[in-house]
Amino acid sequence: MGTIRVHEFITLDGVIDNPSWSFDYPFDPKMGTAIAGIMGACQAILLGRTTFELFAPAWSARTAEDDPGAPFMNGSPKYVVSSTLAHADWNNSTILGPYSAHAIRDLKDRVDGGIYVSGSATLVRALLADGLADELHLFVFPLALGTGQRLFADRTQKTEFALAGCETYASGALHLTYTPATTA
């Protein structure tokens, strides 16, 4: 059975949309190793439509020489949650249709190993609400933007997590790994 591993760049005030602000911070090779570790434990990619439409042209032209993540991003099976996307031309892409917890559970049953999710705010909020995300990898940057799309919307139900790992970087960013909290 597959496990969903979510990766997000996030500000201190929870903003995750368009993480171009992260370019203001030096990229620590330890962060690259951490992201490679998340990807390396995965056999498939799950994306929302908006992120898919941003990633497809950006990643499809990259090679391993350009970015060590390119072989994973281009070669892995990709599943796109969308009610509007008519076709998905990026290598190995399949449109799942509109969000359905049942369809995501079926995908988890079909994939043997990790399923990587990056960005895809609307999808990630739905996965969290339905208890379908198995790991939440937050790369927290020491910045508050004040506005922007947040990971946890104002009407999010109470959800508890357990800290599974923490790593600090010279830039002041943190990698926090959370799993769903278990109740005794």
C-alpha positions in Angstrom: 0.0 0.0 0.0 1.2 3.5 -0.9 1.9 6.3 1.5 1.3 9.9 0.6 4.3 12.2 1.4 3.5 15.9 1.1 6.4 18.4 0.6 5.7 22.1 1.0 7.7 25.3 1.2 5.9 27.4 3.8 6.3 30.7 5.6 6.0 31.2 9.4 2.5 32.5 8.9 1.5 29.4 6.8 1.7 30.8 3.3 2.5 28.2 0.6 1.4 29.8 -2.7 4.1 30.7 -5.3 7.1 30.0 -3.2 9.3 32.3 -5.3 10.1 34.1 -2.0 12.2 31.0 -1.1 14.8 32.2 -3.7 15.8 35.0 -1.3 17.3 32.3 1.0 20.5 30.5 0.1 19.8 26.9 -0.9 21.5 24.6 1.7 22.8 21.3 0.2 21.4 19.6 3.3 17.9 20.8 2.1 18.6 19.3 -1.3 19.5 16.0 0.4 16.3 16.1 2.4 14.1 16.7 -0.6 16.0 14.0 -2.5 15.3 11.6 0.4 11.5 12.4 0.2 11.5 11.9 -3.6 13.7 8.8 -3.4 11.2 7.0 -1.1 8.5 7.6 -3.7 7.4 5.7 -6.8 4.7 8.1 -8.1 3.7 11.7 -8.0 0.2 13.1 -7.2 -0.6 16.7 -8.1 -3.4 19.1 -8.3 -4.2 20.8 -11.7 -2.6 24.1 -11.0 0.7 22.7 -9.8 0.7 20.1 -12.6 0.3 23.0 -15.1 3.2 24.8 -13.5 5.4 21.8 -13.2 4.9 20.1 -16.6 6.6 22.8 -18.7 9.2 23.6 -16.0 10.3 20.0 -15.3 9.8 18.4 -18.7 12.7 20.4 -20.2 15.1 19.6 -17.4 17.7 16.9 -17.4 19.7 15.4 -14.5 22.5 17.8 -15.4 20.1 20.7 -14.8 18.6 19.3 -11.6 19.1 16.0 -9.9 15.4 15.7 -9.3 14.6 15.8 -13.0 14.7 12.0 -13.6 12.3 11.4 -10.8 9.9 14.2 -11.9 10.0 13.2 -15.5 10.1 9.4 -15.3 7.7 8.7 -12.5 4.0 8.0 -13.0 2.1 11.2 -12.4 -1.5 11.4 -11.3 -3.4 14.6 -11.6 -6.5 15.5 -9.6 -8.6 17.8 -11.8 -12.2 18.3 -12.9 -11.2 20.6 -15.8 -8.0 19.3 -17.3 -8.7 17.7 -20.7 -5.3 16.1 -21.4 -2.0 15.6 -19.6 0.9 15.5 -22.1 3.7 15.3 -19.5 5.4 11.9 -19.7 3.6 9.2 -17.7 0.7 11.4 -16.6 -2.9 10.2 -15.9 -5.8 12.4 -15.0 -7.7 11.0 -12.0 -10.7 13.4 -12.4 -12.2 15.6 -9.7 -11.0 15.0 -6.1 -12.4 11.9 -4.5 -11.2 10.4 -1.3 -12.2 7.0 -2.7 -10.0 7.5 -5.8 -7.1 8.6 -3.7 -7.5 5.5 -1.5 -7.6 3.3 -4.7 -4.4 5.0 -5.9 -2.7 4.3 -2.5 -3.8 0.7 -2.9 -2.2 0.4 -6.4 1.1 2.1 -5.6 3.6 0.1 -3.8 5.6 2.7 -1.9 5.6 6.5 -1.6 3.4 8.9 -3.5 5.1 12.4 -3.7 3.0 15.5 -3.5 4.4 19.0 -3.8 2.5 22.3 -3.8 -1.1 21.5 -4.8 -2.6 23.4 -1.9 -6.3 22.6 -2.5 -5.4 18.9 -3.0 -3.3 18.8 0.1 -6.0 20.4 2.3 -8.4 17.8 1.0 -5.9 15.0 1.7 -5.4 16.3 5.3 -9.1 16.7 5.9 -9.7 13.1 4.8 -6.8 11.7 6.7 -5.0 10.5 3.6 -1.6 12.3 4.0 0.9 10.0 5.8 3.8 12.4 6.1 3.9 16.2 6.0 7.3 17.6 5.2 7.2 21.4 5.9 10.2 23.4 4.9 9.5 26.5 7.0 11.2 29.7 6.0 11.8 32.6 8.6 9.4 34.9 6.9 5.9 36.1 7.4 4.2 37.4 4.2 0.9 38.5 5.8 -1.2 37.5 2.7 -1.3 34.5 0.4 -2.8 31.1 0.2 -2.3 29.2 3.4 -1.9 25.5 4.0 -4.5 25.4 6.7 -7.6 27.4 5.8 -9.5 29.3 8.5 -12.3 26.6 8.5 -10.0 23.6 8.9 -11.1 21.1 11.4 -8.8 20.4 14.4 -6.1 18.0 13.3 -3.3 16.8 15.5 0.2 15.7 14.2 3.2 14.0 15.7 6.7 15.4 15.1 8.7 12.7 13.3 11.8 14.7 12.5 13.4 18.2 12.5 16.4 19.6 10.7 17.8 23.1 10.6 19.5 24.9 7.8 22.1 27.8 7.8 19.5 30.1 6.1 17.2 29.8 9.2 14.8 27.5 7.4 13.6 24.3 9.1 12.5 20.9 7.8 9.7 19.7 10.0 8.3 16.2 9.4 4.9 15.4 10.8 2.8 12.3 10.7 -0.9 12.0 11.8 -1.1 11.8 15.6 -2.2 8.5 16.9 -4.8 8.3 19.7 -4.3 5.9 22.5 
